[in-house]
Amino acid sequence: MTAQRELTFGRQVFLAGAFTAMHAVVYGIGNHLPLSAPRLLPMTAIDAWTPFIPASVFLYLSDYALAFVAFMSLKRRESVVRFLWVFMTCVVIASAIHWGFPTTYPREDFPIPAGVDPLSGLALKVLRFFDSPNSCLPSLHVATATGSAVLVFREDRALSLKLFGWAMLVCAATLTAKQHYLVDVIGGWALLLVVFFAVDTVRERWPVRTGSP
């Protein structure tokens, strides 16, 4: 039998919107108001080898759609609560690091090509206007994309695996859109592992009640 949804669709959409707004505010502080001058990180051979693919900006931006699809697929209150705890803990920790220990990416070395297709060019211009290059290590995109896919696994393994493939494309796009260093990607995965361990440990000690609202 299909599992009963313990939260109404409308309430789940409201939660998604509320946490998206919180994400924007918390991330924006670290991104635009760093505590000190952001510093460049050394480029690895993989960073130098990875081509700048303007159209991959759409894969990069699809992280938000991925998180929404993953969140809305959840049917159990316990899963929803776990998703929100993991997601927002990643946002808070990454944003605090971006604020206190800012790192930046040399976007000036990768100008938007003159012959790029108009949609990709516009998307890159909008992204680069609103999102400064000062939130590199760890990559929040990597942490939230990968985490969203994994958090669905307990309820729907088939969907989780599909979302995981999508998340890996997002992770690759952080490099090809020239938003992040390779070390940022690794840092995003490391952050996610730490947050998963911390959140699940806390929730084991103080379990949330999962009865119907």
DRENDO-1510 file (C-alpha; in Angstrom, 1 decimal, always signed):
<recs>
REC; n; res; u; v; w
REC; 1; MET; +0.0; +0.0; +0.0 .
REC; 2; THR; +1.1; +3.6; -0.6 .
REC; 3; ALA; +2.3; +5.3; +2.5 .
REC; 4; GLN; +0.0; +7.9; +3.9 .
REC; 5; ARG; +1.4; +11.5; +3.7 .
REC; 6; GLU; +1.6; +12.8; +7.3 .
REC; 7; LEU; +2.0; +16.4; +6.3 .
REC; 8; THR; -0.4; +18.2; +4.0 .
REC; 9; PHE; +1.0; +19.2; +0.6 .
REC; 10; GLY; +0.3; +22.9; +1.4 .
REC; 11; ARG; +2.2; +22.7; +4.7 .
REC; 12; GLN; +5.1; +21.0; +3.0 .
REC; 13; VAL; +5.2; +23.8; +0.3 .
REC; 14; PHE; +5.1; +26.4; +3.1 .
REC; 15; LEU; +8.0; +24.8; +4.9 .
REC; 16; ALA; +10.0; +24.7; +1.7 .
REC; 17; GLY; +9.3; +28.4; +1.1 .
REC; 18; ALA; +10.1; +29.4; +4.7 .
REC; 19; PHE; +13.4; +27.5; +4.7 .
REC; 20; THR; +14.3; +28.8; +1.3 .
REC; 21; ALA; +13.9; +32.3; +2.6 .
REC; 22; MET; +16.1; +31.5; +5.7 .
REC; 23; HIS; +18.7; +30.0; +3.4 .
REC; 24; ALA; +18.8; +33.1; +1.3 .
REC; 25; VAL; +19.3; +35.4; +4.3 .
REC; 26; VAL; +21.8; +33.3; +6.1 .
REC; 27; TYR; +23.9; +32.6; +3.0 .
REC; 28; GLY; +23.6; +36.2; +1.9 .
REC; 29; ILE; +25.3; +37.5; +5.0 .
REC; 30; GLY; +28.3; +35.3; +4.6 .
REC; 31; ASN; +28.4; +35.9; +0.8 .
REC; 32; HIS; +28.1; +39.7; +0.8 .
REC; 33; LEU; +29.4; +40.7; +4.2 .
REC; 34; PRO; +32.6; +38.7; +4.9 .
REC; 35; LEU; +34.4; +39.4; +8.1 .
REC; 36; SER; +37.7; +39.9; +6.4 .
REC; 37; ALA; +39.2; +40.2; +2.9 .
REC; 38; PRO; +38.5; +36.9; +1.0 .
REC; 39; ARG; +41.6; +35.0; -0.1 .
REC; 40; LEU; +42.3; +33.0; -3.2 .
REC; 41; LEU; +42.9; +29.3; -3.0 .
REC; 42; PRO; +45.5; +27.5; -5.1 .
REC; 43; MET; +44.3; +25.9; -8.3 .
REC; 44; THR; +44.9; +22.2; -8.6 .
REC; 45; ALA; +45.7; +20.5; -11.9 .
REC; 46; ILE; +42.0; +19.4; -12.1 .
REC; 47; ASP; +40.8; +23.0; -11.6 .
REC; 48; ALA; +43.1; +24.1; -14.4 .
REC; 49; TRP; +42.2; +21.2; -16.7 .
REC; 50; THR; +38.4; +21.6; -16.2 .
REC; 51; PRO; +36.9; +23.7; -19.1 .
REC; 52; PHE; +34.6; +26.6; -18.6 .
REC; 53; ILE; +31.3; +25.5; -20.0 .
REC; 54; PRO; +28.8; +28.4; -19.8 .
REC; 55; ALA; +25.7; +26.2; -20.4 .
REC; 56; SER; +26.5; +24.2; -17.3 .
REC; 57; VAL; +25.2; +27.2; -15.3 .
REC; 58; PHE; +21.8; +25.6; -15.7 .
REC; 59; LEU; +22.9; +22.4; -14.1 .
REC; 60; TYR; +24.5; +24.5; -11.3 .
REC; 61; LEU; +21.3; +26.4; -10.7 .
REC; 62; SER; +19.2; +23.2; -10.8 .
REC; 63; ASP; +20.4; +22.4; -7.3 .
REC; 64; TYR; +17.4; +24.4; -6.0 .
REC; 65; ALA; +15.0; +22.3; -8.1 .
REC; 66; LEU; +16.7; +19.1; -7.0 .
REC; 67; ALA; +16.3; +20.0; -3.3 .
REC; 68; PHE; +12.6; +20.9; -3.8 .
REC; 69; VAL; +11.8; +17.7; -5.7 .
REC; 70; ALA; +13.6; +15.7; -3.0 .
REC; 71; PHE; +11.8; +17.5; -0.1 .
REC; 72; MET; +8.4; +17.3; -1.7 .
REC; 73; SER; +8.8; +13.5; -2.3 .
REC; 74; LEU; +9.0; +12.8; +1.4 .
REC; 75; LYS; +5.9; +11.4; +3.0 .
REC; 76; ARG; +6.8; +10.8; +6.6 .
REC; 77; ARG; +7.0; +13.6; +9.2 .
REC; 78; GLU; +10.2; +12.1; +10.5 .
REC; 79; SER; +11.8; +12.2; +7.1 .
REC; 80; VAL; +10.8; +15.9; +6.6 .
REC; 81; VAL; +12.2; +16.9; +10.0 .
REC; 82; ARG; +15.5; +15.1; +9.3 .
REC; 83; PHE; +15.7; +16.8; +5.9 .
REC; 84; LEU; +15.2; +20.2; +7.4 .
REC; 85; TRP; +17.7; +19.6; +10.2 .
REC; 86; VAL; +20.4; +18.4; +7.8 .
REC; 87; PHE; +19.7; +21.0; +5.1 .
REC; 88; MET; +19.7; +24.0; +7.5 .
REC; 89; THR; +22.6; +22.8; +9.6 .
REC; 90; CYS; +24.7; +22.7; +6.4 .
REC; 91; VAL; +23.5; +26.2; +5.4 .
REC; 92; VAL; +24.3; +27.7; +8.8 .
REC; 93; ILE; +27.8; +26.0; +9.2 .
REC; 94; ALA; +28.9; +26.7; +5.6 .
REC; 95; SER; +27.6; +30.3; +5.8 .
REC; 96; ALA; +29.4; +30.9; +9.1 .
REC; 97; ILE; +32.7; +29.6; +7.5 .
REC; 98; HIS; +32.1; +31.8; +4.4 .
REC; 99; TRP; +31.6; +34.8; +6.7 .
REC; 100; GLY; +34.4; +34.2; +9.2 .
REC; 101; PHE; +37.0; +32.6; +6.8 .
REC; 102; PRO; +36.1; +33.9; +3.4 .
REC; 103; THR; +37.6; +32.4; +0.2 .
REC; 104; THR; +37.1; +33.7; -3.3 .
REC; 105; TYR; +37.2; +32.4; -6.8 .
REC; 106; PRO; +39.1; +34.3; -9.6 .
REC; 107; ARG; +36.1; +34.9; -11.9 .
REC; 108; GLU; +38.0; +37.6; -13.7 .
REC; 109; ASP; +40.1; +34.8; -15.2 .
REC; 110; PHE; +37.0; +33.3; -16.8 .
REC; 111; PRO; +35.0; +36.1; -18.5 .
REC; 112; ILE; +31.8; +35.1; -20.2 .
REC; 113; PRO; +32.7; +34.3; -23.9 .
REC; 114; ALA; +31.6; +36.8; -26.5 .
REC; 115; GLY; +30.0; +34.0; -28.6 .
REC; 116; VAL; +28.1; +32.3; -25.8 .
REC; 117; ASP; +24.4; +31.5; -26.4 .
REC; 118; PRO; +22.1; +34.3; -25.0 .
REC; 119; LEU; +20.4; +32.2; -22.4 .
REC; 120; SER; +23.6; +30.9; -20.9 .
REC; 121; GLY; +25.1; +34.3; -21.0 .
REC; 122; LEU; +22.2; +35.9; -19.2 .
REC; 123; ALA; +22.0; +33.2; -16.6 .
REC; 124; LEU; +25.7; +33.6; -15.8 .
REC; 125; LYS; +25.4; +37.4; -15.6 .
REC; 126; VAL; +22.4; +37.1; -13.2 .
REC; 127; LEU; +24.2; +34.5; -11.1 .
REC; 128; ARG; +27.4; +36.5; -10.9 .
REC; 129; PHE; +25.5; +39.7; -10.1 .
REC; 130; PHE; +23.6; +38.3; -7.2 .
REC; 131; ASP; +26.1; +35.7; -5.9 .
REC; 132; SER; +29.6; +37.1; -5.2 .
REC; 133; PRO; +32.6; +34.7; -5.6 .
REC; 134; ASN; +33.3; +34.9; -1.9 .
REC; 135; SER; +31.6; +31.8; -0.7 .
REC; 136; CYS; +33.9; +29.0; -1.9 .
REC; 137; LEU; +35.0; +26.6; +0.8 .
REC; 138; PRO; +33.0; +24.5; +1.5 .
REC; 139; SER; +30.6; +24.3; -1.4 .
REC; 140; LEU; +27.1; +24.6; -0.1 .
REC; 141; HIS; +25.8; +23.6; -3.5 .
REC; 142; VAL; +27.7; +20.3; -3.2 .
REC; 143; ALA; +26.5; +19.6; +0.4 .
REC; 144; THR; +22.8; +20.4; -0.3 .
REC; 145; ALA; +22.6; +18.7; -3.7 .
REC; 146; THR; +24.2; +15.5; -2.4 .
REC; 147; GLY; +22.4; +15.6; +0.9 .
REC; 148; SER; +19.0; +16.1; -0.7 .
REC; 149; ALA; +19.5; +12.9; -2.8 .
REC; 150; VAL; +20.7; +10.9; +0.2 .
REC; 151; LEU; +17.9; +12.0; +2.5 .
REC; 152; VAL; +15.3; +10.4; +0.2 .
REC; 153; PHE; +16.9; +7.0; +0.3 .
REC; 154; ARG; +15.0; +5.7; +3.4 .
REC; 155; GLU; +11.7; +6.3; +1.7 .
REC; 156; ASP; +12.3; +5.8; -2.0 .
REC; 157; ARG; +15.6; +4.2; -3.1 .
REC; 158; ALA; +14.9; +4.3; -6.8 .
REC; 159; LEU; +14.2; +8.1; -6.7 .
REC; 160; SER; +17.2; +8.6; -4.4 .
REC; 161; LEU; +19.6; +7.0; -6.9 .
REC; 162; LYS; +18.2; +9.2; -9.7 .
REC; 163; LEU; +18.5; +12.3; -7.6 .
REC; 164; PHE; +22.1; +11.2; -6.7 .
REC; 165; GLY; +23.0; +11.1; -10.4 .
REC; 166; TRP; +21.5; +14.6; -10.8 .
REC; 167; ALA; +23.5; +15.7; -7.7 .
REC; 168; MET; +26.7; +14.5; -9.2 .
REC; 169; LEU; +26.0; +16.6; -12.3 .
REC; 170; VAL; +25.5; +19.6; -10.1 .
REC; 171; CYS; +28.8; +18.9; -8.3 .
REC; 172; ALA; +30.6; +18.7; -11.7 .
REC; 173; ALA; +28.9; +22.0; -12.7 .
REC; 174; THR; +30.3; +23.8; -9.8 .
REC; 175; LEU; +33.7; +23.3; -11.6 .
REC; 176; THR; +32.6; +23.8; -15.2 .
REC; 177; ALA; +30.6; +27.0; -14.4 .
REC; 178; LYS; +33.7; +28.2; -12.6 .
REC; 179; GLN; +32.0; +28.8; -9.3 .
REC; 180; HIS; +34.2; +26.5; -7.1 .
REC; 181; TYR; +37.6; +24.9; -6.7 .
REC; 182; LEU; +38.0; +21.1; -6.4 .
REC; 183; VAL; +38.8; +21.5; -2.7 .
REC; 184; ASP; +35.4; +23.2; -2.3 .
REC; 185; VAL; +33.6; +20.1; -3.7 .
REC; 186; ILE; +35.5; +17.8; -1.3 .
REC; 187; GLY; +34.8; +20.3; +1.5 .
REC; 188; GLY; +31.1; +20.2; +0.7 .
REC; 189; TRP; +31.0; +16.4; +1.0 .
REC; 190; ALA; +33.0; +16.5; +4.2 .
REC; 191; LEU; +30.6; +19.0; +5.7 .
REC; 192; LEU; +27.7; +16.8; +4.8 .
REC; 193; LEU; +29.2; +13.8; +6.4 .
REC; 194; VAL; +29.8; +15.7; +9.7 .
REC; 195; VAL; +26.3; +17.1; +9.6 .
REC; 196; PHE; +24.7; +13.8; +9.0 .
REC; 197; PHE; +26.6; +12.3; +11.9 .
REC; 198; ALA; +25.8; +15.2; +14.2 .
REC; 199; VAL; +22.1; +15.4; +13.3 .
REC; 200; ASP; +21.4; +11.7; +13.5 .
REC; 201; THR; +23.3; +11.5; +16.8 .
REC; 202; VAL; +21.2; +14.3; +18.3 .
REC; 203; ARG; +17.9; +12.9; +17.0 .
REC; 204; GLU; +18.7; +9.4; +18.4 .
REC; 205; ARG; +19.0; +11.0; +21.9 .
REC; 206; TRP; +16.0; +13.3; +21.5 .
REC; 207; PRO; +13.7; +11.5; +19.0 .
REC; 208; VAL; +11.0; +13.6; +17.4 .
REC; 209; ARG; +7.4; +12.4; +17.7 .
REC; 210; THR; +6.0; +11.3; +14.4 .
REC; 211; GLY; +2.3; +11.1; +15.0 .
REC; 212; SER; -0.2; +12.8; +12.7 .
REC; 213; PRO; -0.5; +16.6; +13.2 .
</recs>
